[in-house]
């Protein structure tokens, strides 16, 4: 599983990354977490508001910081 955090590195993006890392750890799943910070790459996903979370190339949420539990529900 590939989890992508789409954002330029703002505090909200960093929090979303941390929440994703905690969710993966708690579920004990094998997932690669990647940060996508280039605006052109983010726009290729159709995302206009960051931070956003994509799982295996499919955007699951944008414009808000998902909680650890929300991320766990998405990836489990």
PDB file of N, CA, C and O in Angstrom:
ATOM      1  N   UNK A   1       0.847  -1.174   0.000  1.00  0.00           N
ATOM      2  CA  UNK A   1       0.000   0.000   0.000  1.00  0.00           C
ATOM      3  C   UNK A   1       0.891   1.234   0.000  1.00  0.00           C
ATOM      4  O   UNK A   1       1.898   1.290   0.706  1.00  0.00           O
ATOM      5  N   UNK A   2       0.509   2.208  -0.792  1.00  0.00           N
ATOM      6  CA  UNK A   2       1.245   3.463  -0.862  1.00  0.00           C
ATOM      7  C   UNK A   2       0.331   4.595  -0.408  1.00  0.00           C
ATOM      8  O   UNK A   2      -0.724   4.834  -0.995  1.00  0.00           O
ATOM      9  N   UNK A   3       0.754   5.284   0.646  1.00  0.00           N
ATOM     10  CA  UNK A   3       0.010   6.419   1.173  1.00  0.00           C
ATOM     11  C   UNK A   3       0.795   7.675   0.830  1.00  0.00           C
ATOM     12  O   UNK A   3       1.982   7.791   1.135  1.00  0.00           O
ATOM     13  N   UNK A   4       0.107   8.611   0.190  1.00  0.00           N
ATOM     14  CA  UNK A   4       0.766   9.854  -0.200  1.00  0.00           C
ATOM     15  C   UNK A   4       0.142  11.028   0.529  1.00  0.00           C
ATOM     16  O   UNK A   4      -1.079  11.169   0.594  1.00  0.00           O
ATOM     17  N   UNK A   5       1.012  11.866   1.076  1.00  0.00           N
ATOM     18  CA  UNK A   5       0.593  13.102   1.722  1.00  0.00           C
ATOM     19  C   UNK A   5       0.894  14.213   0.729  1.00  0.00           C
ATOM     20  O   UNK A   5       2.053  14.462   0.396  1.00  0.00           O
ATOM     21  N   UNK A   6      -0.144  14.873   0.261  1.00  0.00           N
ATOM     22  CA  UNK A   6       0.005  15.927  -0.734  1.00  0.00           C
ATOM     23  C   UNK A   6      -0.025  17.280  -0.030  1.00  0.00           C
ATOM     24  O   UNK A   6      -1.031  17.648   0.577  1.00  0.00           O
ATOM     25  N   UNK A   7       1.072  18.010  -0.112  1.00  0.00           N
ATOM     26  CA  UNK A   7       1.145  19.315   0.523  1.00  0.00           C
ATOM     27  C   UNK A   7       2.553  19.866   0.452  1.00  0.00           C
ATOM     28  O   UNK A   7       3.510  19.137   0.193  1.00  0.00           O
ATOM     29  N   UNK A   8       2.664  21.153   0.684  1.00  0.00           N
ATOM     30  CA  UNK A   8       3.941  21.843   0.509  1.00  0.00           C
ATOM     31  C   UNK A   8       4.837  21.803   1.737  1.00  0.00           C
ATOM     32  O   UNK A   8       5.953  22.321   1.699  1.00  0.00           O
ATOM     33  N   UNK A   9       4.375  21.203   2.813  1.00  0.00           N
ATOM     34  CA  UNK A   9       5.200  21.110   4.011  1.00  0.00           C
ATOM     35  C   UNK A   9       4.746  22.023   5.133  1.00  0.00           C
ATOM     36  O   UNK A   9       5.501  22.278   6.072  1.00  0.00           O
ATOM     37  N   UNK A  10       3.532  22.513   5.046  1.00  0.00           N
ATOM     38  CA  UNK A  10       2.984  23.386   6.084  1.00  0.00           C
ATOM     39  C   UNK A  10       2.736  22.574   7.370  1.00  0.00           C
ATOM     40  O   UNK A  10       2.784  21.345   7.338  1.00  0.00           O
ATOM     41  N   UNK A  11       2.474  23.244   8.486  1.00  0.00           N
ATOM     42  CA  UNK A  11       2.207  22.514   9.737  1.00  0.00           C
ATOM     43  C   UNK A  11       1.057  21.502   9.617  1.00  0.00           C
ATOM     44  O   UNK A  11       1.127  20.429  10.216  1.00  0.00           O
ATOM     45  N   UNK A  12       0.017  21.818   8.867  1.00  0.00           N
ATOM     46  CA  UNK A  12      -1.102  20.881   8.694  1.00  0.00           C
ATOM     47  C   UNK A  12      -0.652  19.634   7.928  1.00  0.00           C
ATOM     48  O   UNK A  12      -1.077  18.519   8.230  1.00  0.00           O
ATOM     49  N   UNK A  13       0.212  19.841   6.936  1.00  0.00           N
ATOM     50  CA  UNK A  13       0.737  18.707   6.165  1.00  0.00           C
ATOM     51  C   UNK A  13       1.582  17.807   7.053  1.00  0.00           C
ATOM     52  O   UNK A  13       1.506  16.582   6.962  1.00  0.00           O
ATOM     53  N   UNK A  14       2.382  18.417   7.906  1.00  0.00           N
ATOM     54  CA  UNK A  14       3.230  17.652   8.814  1.00  0.00           C
ATOM     55  C   UNK A  14       2.386  16.869   9.807  1.00  0.00           C
ATOM     56  O   UNK A  14       2.721  15.733  10.142  1.00  0.00           O
ATOM     57  N   UNK A  15       1.293  17.461  10.282  1.00  0.00           N
ATOM     58  CA  UNK A  15       0.404  16.775  11.225  1.00  0.00           C
ATOM     59  C   UNK A  15      -0.277  15.592  10.535  1.00  0.00           C
ATOM     60  O   UNK A  15      -0.403  14.520  11.128  1.00  0.00           O
ATOM     61  N   UNK A  16      -0.715  15.779   9.292  1.00  0.00           N
ATOM     62  CA  UNK A  16      -1.350  14.691   8.552  1.00  0.00           C
ATOM     63  C   UNK A  16      -0.361  13.540   8.346  1.00  0.00           C
ATOM     64  O   UNK A  16      -0.734  12.372   8.449  1.00  0.00           O
ATOM     65  N   UNK A  17       0.883  13.869   8.060  1.00  0.00           N
ATOM     66  CA  UNK A  17       1.918  12.839   7.910  1.00  0.00           C
ATOM     67  C   UNK A  17       2.092  12.070   9.207  1.00  0.00           C
ATOM     68  O   UNK A  17       2.158  10.841   9.205  1.00  0.00           O
ATOM     69  N   UNK A  18       2.166  12.790  10.306  1.00  0.00           N
ATOM     70  CA  UNK A  18       2.326  12.148  11.614  1.00  0.00           C
ATOM     71  C   UNK A  18       1.135  11.241  11.926  1.00  0.00           C
ATOM     72  O   UNK A  18       1.318  10.124  12.410  1.00  0.00           O
ATOM     73  N   UNK A  19      -0.074  11.712  11.655  1.00  0.00           N
ATOM     74  CA  UNK A  19      -1.269  10.903  11.899  1.00  0.00           C
ATOM     75  C   UNK A  19      -1.265   9.645  11.040  1.00  0.00           C
ATOM     76  O   UNK A  19      -1.648   8.572  11.507  1.00  0.00           O
ATOM     77  N   UNK A  20      -0.836   9.769   9.790  1.00  0.00           N
ATOM     78  CA  UNK A  20      -0.774   8.607   8.892  1.00  0.00           C
ATOM     79  C   UNK A  20       0.247   7.591   9.397  1.00  0.00           C
ATOM     80  O   UNK A  20      -0.009   6.387   9.388  1.00  0.00           O
ATOM     81  N   UNK A  21       1.396   8.080   9.835  1.00  0.00           N
ATOM     82  CA  UNK A  21       2.429   7.182  10.354  1.00  0.00           C
ATOM     83  C   UNK A  21       1.935   6.428  11.584  1.00  0.00           C
ATOM     84  O   UNK A  21       2.185   5.231  11.728  1.00  0.00           O
ATOM     85  N   UNK A  22       1.228   7.138  12.476  1.00  0.00           N
ATOM     86  CA  UNK A  22       0.693   6.498  13.680  1.00  0.00           C
ATOM     87  C   UNK A  22      -0.380   5.469  13.328  1.00  0.00           C
ATOM     88  O   UNK A  22      -0.431   4.397  13.932  1.00  0.00           O
ATOM     89  N   UNK A  23      -1.232   5.787  12.361  1.00  0.00           N
ATOM     90  CA  UNK A  23      -2.299   4.870  11.949  1.00  0.00           C
ATOM     91  C   UNK A  23      -1.713   3.578  11.381  1.00  0.00           C
ATOM     92  O   UNK A  23      -2.170   2.484  11.712  1.00  0.00           O
ATOM     93  N   UNK A  24      -0.706   3.710  10.532  1.00  0.00           N
ATOM     94  CA  UNK A  24      -0.062   2.534   9.924  1.00  0.00           C
ATOM     95  C   UNK A  24       0.591   1.682  11.013  1.00  0.00           C
ATOM     96  O   UNK A  24       0.483   0.456  11.007  1.00  0.00           O
ATOM     97  N   UNK A  25       1.263   2.344  11.937  1.00  0.00           N
ATOM     98  CA  UNK A  25       1.942   1.627  13.016  1.00  0.00           C
ATOM     99  C   UNK A  25       0.941   0.869  13.882  1.00  0.00           C
ATOM    100  O   UNK A  25       1.160  -0.296  14.215  1.00  0.00           O
ATOM    101  N   UNK A  26      -0.157   1.529  14.247  1.00  0.00           N
ATOM    102  CA  UNK A  26      -1.166   0.898  15.104  1.00  0.00           C
ATOM    103  C   UNK A  26      -1.852  -0.281  14.420  1.00  0.00           C
ATOM    104  O   UNK A  26      -2.172  -1.276  15.070  1.00  0.00           O
ATOM    105  N   UNK A  27      -2.078  -0.173  13.107  1.00  0.00           N
ATOM    106  CA  UNK A  27      -2.715  -1.264  12.377  1.00  0.00           C
ATOM    107  C   UNK A  27      -1.731  -2.389  12.064  1.00  0.00           C
ATOM    108  O   UNK A  27      -2.133  -3.513  11.764  1.00  0.00           O
ATOM    109  N   UNK A  28      -0.446  -2.075  12.136  1.00  0.00           N
ATOM    110  CA  UNK A  28       0.565  -3.083  11.858  1.00  0.00           C
ATOM    111  C   UNK A  28       0.591  -3.528  10.411  1.00  0.00           C
ATOM    112  O   UNK A  28       0.889  -4.685  10.112  1.00  0.00           O
ATOM    113  N   UNK A  29       0.278  -2.603   9.510  1.00  0.00           N
ATOM    114  CA  UNK A  29       0.267  -2.949   8.088  1.00  0.00           C
ATOM    115  C   UNK A  29       1.551  -2.467   7.420  1.00  0.00           C
ATOM    116  O   UNK A  29       2.249  -1.596   7.938  1.00  0.00           O
ATOM    117  N   UNK A  30       1.845  -3.044   6.272  1.00  0.00           N
ATOM    118  CA  UNK A  30       3.014  -2.662   5.500  1.00  0.00           C
ATOM    119  C   UNK A  30       2.589  -1.595   4.504  1.00  0.00           C
ATOM    120  O   UNK A  30       1.892  -1.879   3.529  1.00  0.00           O
ATOM    121  N   UNK A  31       3.015  -0.370   4.760  1.00  0.00           N
ATOM    122  CA  UNK A  31       2.639   0.730   3.874  1.00  0.00           C
ATOM    123  C   UNK A  31       3.815   1.679   3.711  1.00  0.00           C
ATOM    124  O   UNK A  31       4.583   1.915   4.644  1.00  0.00           O
ATOM    125  N   UNK A  32       3.934   2.209   2.521  1.00  0.00           N
ATOM    126  CA  UNK A  32       4.950   3.209   2.224  1.00  0.00           C
ATOM    127  C   UNK A  32       4.275   4.574   2.309  1.00  0.00           C
ATOM    128  O   UNK A  32       3.250   4.804   1.667  1.00  0.00           O
ATOM    129  N   UNK A  33       4.844   5.475   3.098  1.00  0.00           N
ATOM    130  CA  UNK A  33       4.292   6.827   3.219  1.00  0.00           C
ATOM    131  C   UNK A  33       5.227   7.779   2.486  1.00  0.00           C
ATOM    132  O   UNK A  33       6.416   7.871   2.793  1.00  0.00           O
ATOM    133  N   UNK A  34       4.662   8.485   1.510  1.00  0.00           N
ATOM    134  CA  UNK A  34       5.433   9.366   0.643  1.00  0.00           C
ATOM    135  C   UNK A  34       4.863  10.773   0.728  1.00  0.00           C
ATOM    136  O   UNK A  34       3.646  10.957   0.738  1.00  0.00           O
ATOM    137  N   UNK A  35       5.745  11.763   0.789  1.00  0.00           N
ATOM    138  CA  UNK A  35       5.316  13.159   0.767  1.00  0.00           C
ATOM    139  C   UNK A  35       5.444  13.689  -0.654  1.00  0.00           C
ATOM    140  O   UNK A  35       6.496  13.570  -1.281  1.00  0.00           O
ATOM    141  N   UNK A  36       4.368  14.272  -1.152  1.00  0.00           N
ATOM    142  CA  UNK A  36       4.361  14.891  -2.482  1.00  0.00           C
ATOM    143  C   UNK A  36       4.279  16.396  -2.249  1.00  0.00           C
ATOM    144  O   UNK A  36       3.252  16.901  -1.797  1.00  0.00           O
ATOM    145  N   UNK A  37       5.369  17.120  -2.560  1.00  0.00           N
ATOM    146  CA  UNK A  37       5.433  18.536  -2.212  1.00  0.00           C
ATOM    147  C   UNK A  37       5.437  19.485  -3.410  1.00  0.00           C
ATOM    148  O   UNK A  37       5.261  20.692  -3.246  1.00  0.00           O
ATOM    149  N   UNK A  38       5.635  18.948  -4.602  1.00  0.00           N
ATOM    150  CA  UNK A  38       5.690  19.813  -5.787  1.00  0.00           C
ATOM    151  C   UNK A  38       4.275  20.145  -6.249  1.00  0.00           C
ATOM    152  O   UNK A  38       3.437  19.260  -6.425  1.00  0.00           O
ATOM    153  N   UNK A  39       4.031  21.436  -6.441  1.00  0.00           N
ATOM    154  CA  UNK A  39       2.687  21.910  -6.800  1.00  0.00           C
ATOM    155  C   UNK A  39       2.157  21.218  -8.056  1.00  0.00           C
ATOM    156  O   UNK A  39       0.992  20.822  -8.090  1.00  0.00           O
ATOM    157  N   UNK A  40       2.980  21.068  -9.076  1.00  0.00           N
ATOM    158  CA  UNK A  40       2.517  20.439 -10.326  1.00  0.00           C
ATOM    159  C   UNK A  40       2.083  18.995 -10.085  1.00  0.00           C
ATOM    160  O   UNK A  40       1.078  18.543 -10.634  1.00  0.00           O
ATOM    161  N   UNK A  41       2.847  18.273  -9.258  1.00  0.00           N
ATOM    162  CA  UNK A  41       2.478  16.884  -8.955  1.00  0.00           C
ATOM    163  C   UNK A  41       1.171  16.836  -8.171  1.00  0.00           C
ATOM    164  O   UNK A  41       0.328  15.973  -8.417  1.00  0.00           O
ATOM    165  N   UNK A  42       1.002  17.753  -7.233  1.00  0.00           N
ATOM    166  CA  UNK A  42      -0.232  17.810  -6.440  1.00  0.00           C
ATOM    167  C   UNK A  42      -1.418  18.104  -7.360  1.00  0.00           C
ATOM    168  O   UNK A  42      -2.475  17.487  -7.231  1.00  0.00           O
ATOM    169  N   UNK A  43      -1.242  19.034  -8.275  1.00  0.00           N
ATOM    170  CA  UNK A  43      -2.324  19.394  -9.195  1.00  0.00           C
ATOM    171  C   UNK A  43      -2.685  18.236 -10.120  1.00  0.00           C
ATOM    172  O   UNK A  43      -3.829  18.139 -10.565  1.00  0.00           O
ATOM    173  N   UNK A  44      -1.724  17.354 -10.416  1.00  0.00           N
ATOM    174  CA  UNK A  44      -2.016  16.184 -11.260  1.00  0.00           C
ATOM    175  C   UNK A  44      -3.042  15.264 -10.606  1.00  0.00           C
ATOM    176  O   UNK A  44      -3.712  14.495 -11.296  1.00  0.00           O
ATOM    177  N   UNK A  45      -3.168  15.334  -9.297  1.00  0.00           N
ATOM    178  CA  UNK A  45      -4.166  14.543  -8.577  1.00  0.00           C
ATOM    179  C   UNK A  45      -5.535  15.237  -8.562  1.00  0.00           C
ATOM    180  O   UNK A  45      -6.519  14.665  -8.093  1.00  0.00           O
ATOM    181  N   UNK A  46      -5.593  16.470  -9.077  1.00  0.00           N
ATOM    182  CA  UNK A  46      -6.840  17.228  -9.064  1.00  0.00           C
ATOM    183  C   UNK A  46      -7.105  17.892  -7.723  1.00  0.00           C
ATOM    184  O   UNK A  46      -8.225  18.324  -7.449  1.00  0.00           O
ATOM    185  N   UNK A  47      -6.085  17.972  -6.895  1.00  0.00           N
ATOM    186  CA  UNK A  47      -6.229  18.555  -5.565  1.00  0.00           C
ATOM    187  C   UNK A  47      -5.998  20.061  -5.645  1.00  0.00           C
ATOM    188  O   UNK A  47      -4.992  20.524  -6.182  1.00  0.00           O
ATOM    189  N   UNK A  48      -6.956  20.816  -5.097  1.00  0.00           N
ATOM    190  CA  UNK A  48      -6.834  22.272  -5.081  1.00  0.00           C
ATOM    191  C   UNK A  48      -6.589  22.803  -3.668  1.00  0.00           C
ATOM    192  O   UNK A  48      -6.156  23.942  -3.493  1.00  0.00           O
ATOM    193  N   UNK A  49      -6.867  21.978  -2.672  1.00  0.00           N
ATOM    194  CA  UNK A  49      -6.642  22.386  -1.283  1.00  0.00           C
ATOM    195  C   UNK A  49      -5.805  21.320  -0.584  1.00  0.00           C
ATOM    196  O   UNK A  49      -6.086  20.125  -0.673  1.00  0.00           O
ATOM    197  N   UNK A  50      -4.776  21.780   0.108  1.00  0.00           N
ATOM    198  CA  UNK A  50      -3.932  20.860   0.855  1.00  0.00           C
ATOM    199  C   UNK A  50      -4.137  21.093   2.340  1.00  0.00           C
ATOM    200  O   UNK A  50      -4.604  22.163   2.730  1.00  0.00           O
ATOM    201  N   UNK A  51      -3.805  20.137   3.168  1.00  0.00           N
ATOM    202  CA  UNK A  51      -3.199  18.867   2.812  1.00  0.00           C
ATOM    203  C   UNK A  51      -4.229  17.897   2.243  1.00  0.00           C
ATOM    204  O   UNK A  51      -5.436  18.059   2.429  1.00  0.00           O
ATOM    205  N   UNK A  52      -3.720  16.890   1.549  1.00  0.00           N
ATOM    206  CA  UNK A  52      -4.581  15.846   1.010  1.00  0.00           C
ATOM    207  C   UNK A  52      -3.921  14.499   1.254  1.00  0.00           C
ATOM    208  O   UNK A  52      -2.706  14.401   1.420  1.00  0.00           O
ATOM    209  N   UNK A  53      -4.749  13.471   1.271  1.00  0.00           N
ATOM    210  CA  UNK A  53      -4.255  12.117   1.486  1.00  0.00           C
ATOM    211  C   UNK A  53      -4.727  11.245   0.337  1.00  0.00           C
ATOM    212  O   UNK A  53      -5.912  11.212   0.006  1.00  0.00           O
ATOM    213  N   UNK A  54      -3.773  10.537  -0.268  1.00  0.00           N
ATOM    214  CA  UNK A  54      -4.091   9.606  -1.347  1.00  0.00           C
ATOM    215  C   UNK A  54      -3.597   8.222  -0.964  1.00  0.00           C
ATOM    216  O   UNK A  54      -2.524   8.070  -0.380  1.00  0.00           O
ATOM    217  N   UNK A  55      -4.392   7.216  -1.300  1.00  0.00           N
ATOM    218  CA  UNK A  55      -4.015   5.819  -1.049  1.00  0.00           C
ATOM    219  C   UNK A  55      -3.980   5.107  -2.391  1.00  0.00           C
ATOM    220  O   UNK A  55      -4.979   5.044  -3.108  1.00  0.00           O
ATOM    221  N   UNK A  56      -2.826   4.579  -2.711  1.00  0.00           N
ATOM    222  CA  UNK A  56      -2.615   3.892  -3.998  1.00  0.00           C
ATOM    223  C   UNK A  56      -3.088   4.742  -5.175  1.00  0.00           C
ATOM    224  O   UNK A  56      -3.713   4.236  -6.107  1.00  0.00           O
ATOM    225  N   UNK A  57      -2.781   6.047  -5.120  1.00  0.00           N
ATOM    226  CA  UNK A  57      -3.086   6.955  -6.213  1.00  0.00           C
ATOM    227  C   UNK A  57      -4.483   7.531  -6.220  1.00  0.00           C
ATOM    228  O   UNK A  57      -4.805   8.347  -7.084  1.00  0.00           O
ATOM    229  N   UNK A  58      -5.326   7.127  -5.276  1.00  0.00           N
ATOM    230  CA  UNK A  58      -6.712   7.591  -5.203  1.00  0.00           C
ATOM    231  C   UNK A  58      -6.850   8.574  -4.050  1.00  0.00           C
ATOM    232  O   UNK A  58      -6.630   8.208  -2.896  1.00  0.00           O
ATOM    233  N   UNK A  59      -7.214   9.829  -4.351  1.00  0.00           N
ATOM    234  CA  UNK A  59      -7.357  10.851  -3.310  1.00  0.00           C
ATOM    235  C   UNK A  59      -8.559  10.522  -2.434  1.00  0.00           C
ATOM    236  O   UNK A  59      -9.679  10.371  -2.921  1.00  0.00           O
ATOM    237  N   UNK A  60      -8.307  10.416  -1.139  1.00  0.00           N
ATOM    238  CA  UNK A  60      -9.356  10.069  -0.177  1.00  0.00           C
ATOM    239  C   UNK A  60      -9.886  11.285   0.559  1.00  0.00           C
ATOM    240  O   UNK A  60     -11.035  11.284   1.001  1.00  0.00           O
ATOM    241  N   UNK A  61      -9.071  12.324   0.700  1.00  0.00           N
ATOM    242  CA  UNK A  61      -9.507  13.537   1.390  1.00  0.00           C
ATOM    243  C   UNK A  61      -8.578  14.680   1.019  1.00  0.00           C
ATOM    244  O   UNK A  61      -7.390  14.472   0.775  1.00  0.00           O
ATOM    245  N   UNK A  62      -9.128  15.895   0.978  1.00  0.00           N
ATOM    246  CA  UNK A  62      -8.279  17.065   0.741  1.00  0.00           C
ATOM    247  C   UNK A  62      -8.834  18.257   1.498  1.00  0.00           C
ATOM    248  O   UNK A  62     -10.034  18.354   1.754  1.00  0.00           O
ATOM    249  N   UNK A  63      -7.932  19.160   1.850  1.00  0.00           N
ATOM    250  CA  UNK A  63      -8.323  20.391   2.520  1.00  0.00           C
ATOM    251  C   UNK A  63      -8.514  20.278   4.013  1.00  0.00           C
ATOM    252  O   UNK A  63      -8.971  21.227   4.651  1.00  0.00           O
ATOM    253  N   UNK A  64      -8.168  19.121   4.594  1.00  0.00           N
ATOM    254  CA  UNK A  64      -8.296  18.992   6.042  1.00  0.00           C
ATOM    255  C   UNK A  64      -7.300  17.973   6.576  1.00  0.00           C
ATOM    256  O   UNK A  64      -6.796  17.118   5.848  1.00  0.00           O
ATOM    257  N   UNK A  65      -7.037  18.092   7.861  1.00  0.00           N
ATOM    258  CA  UNK A  65      -6.146  17.157   8.534  1.00  0.00           C
ATOM    259  C   UNK A  65      -6.998  16.028   9.092  1.00  0.00           C
ATOM    260  O   UNK A  65      -7.770  16.228  10.029  1.00  0.00           O
ATOM    261  N   UNK A  66      -6.857  14.853   8.516  1.00  0.00           N
ATOM    262  CA  UNK A  66      -7.587  13.687   9.016  1.00  0.00           C
ATOM    263  C   UNK A  66      -6.974  13.227  10.329  1.00  0.00           C
ATOM    264  O   UNK A  66      -5.758  13.288  10.513  1.00  0.00           O
ATOM    265  N   UNK A  67      -7.816  12.771  11.233  1.00  0.00           N
ATOM    266  CA  UNK A  67      -7.323  12.217  12.491  1.00  0.00           C
ATOM    267  C   UNK A  67      -6.725  10.837  12.226  1.00  0.00           C
ATOM    268  O   UNK A  67      -6.942  10.235  11.174  1.00  0.00           O
ATOM    269  N   UNK A  68      -5.977  10.360  13.198  1.00  0.00           N
ATOM    270  CA  UNK A  68      -5.385   9.021  13.104  1.00  0.00           C
ATOM    271  C   UNK A  68      -6.483   7.982  12.899  1.00  0.00           C
ATOM    272  O   UNK A  68      -6.325   7.072  12.085  1.00  0.00           O
ATOM    273  N   UNK A  69      -7.585   8.106  13.620  1.00  0.00           N
ATOM    274  CA  UNK A  69      -8.679   7.139  13.506  1.00  0.00           C
ATOM    275  C   UNK A  69      -9.363   7.205  12.146  1.00  0.00           C
ATOM    276  O   UNK A  69      -9.751   6.173  11.600  1.00  0.00           O
ATOM    277  N   UNK A  70      -9.515   8.417  11.589  1.00  0.00           N
ATOM    278  CA  UNK A  70     -10.107   8.547  10.249  1.00  0.00           C
ATOM    279  C   UNK A  70      -9.217   7.859   9.212  1.00  0.00           C
ATOM    280  O   UNK A  70      -9.714   7.199   8.299  1.00  0.00           O
ATOM    281  N   UNK A  71      -7.918   8.015   9.357  1.00  0.00           N
ATOM    282  CA  UNK A  71      -6.986   7.386   8.428  1.00  0.00           C
ATOM    283  C   UNK A  71      -7.041   5.877   8.579  1.00  0.00           C
ATOM    284  O   UNK A  71      -7.004   5.151   7.586  1.00  0.00           O
ATOM    285  N   UNK A  72      -7.128   5.402   9.809  1.00  0.00           N
ATOM    286  CA  UNK A  72      -7.215   3.951  10.051  1.00  0.00           C
ATOM    287  C   UNK A  72      -8.443   3.382   9.359  1.00  0.00           C
ATOM    288  O   UNK A  72      -8.376   2.296   8.782  1.00  0.00           O
ATOM    289  N   UNK A  73      -9.569   4.098   9.406  1.00  0.00           N
ATOM    290  CA  UNK A  73     -10.792   3.628   8.737  1.00  0.00           C
ATOM    291  C   UNK A  73     -10.615   3.575   7.224  1.00  0.00           C
ATOM    292  O   UNK A  73     -11.151   2.680   6.571  1.00  0.00           O
ATOM    293  N   UNK A  74      -9.880   4.509   6.667  1.00  0.00           N
ATOM    294  CA  UNK A  74      -9.676   4.555   5.219  1.00  0.00           C
ATOM    295  C   UNK A  74      -8.766   3.418   4.748  1.00  0.00           C
ATOM    296  O   UNK A  74      -9.023   2.804   3.713  1.00  0.00           O
ATOM    297  N   UNK A  75      -7.708   3.140   5.505  1.00  0.00           N
ATOM    298  CA  UNK A  75      -6.720   2.182   5.011  1.00  0.00           C
ATOM    299  C   UNK A  75      -6.951   0.746   5.475  1.00  0.00           C
ATOM    300  O   UNK A  75      -6.278  -0.173   5.009  1.00  0.00           O
ATOM    301  N   UNK A  76      -7.892   0.551   6.385  1.00  0.00           N
ATOM    302  CA  UNK A  76      -8.114  -0.834   6.857  1.00  0.00           C
ATOM    303  C   UNK A  76      -9.211  -1.521   6.072  1.00  0.00           C
ATOM    304  O   UNK A  76      -9.525  -2.682   6.336  1.00  0.00           O
TER     305      UNK A  76
END
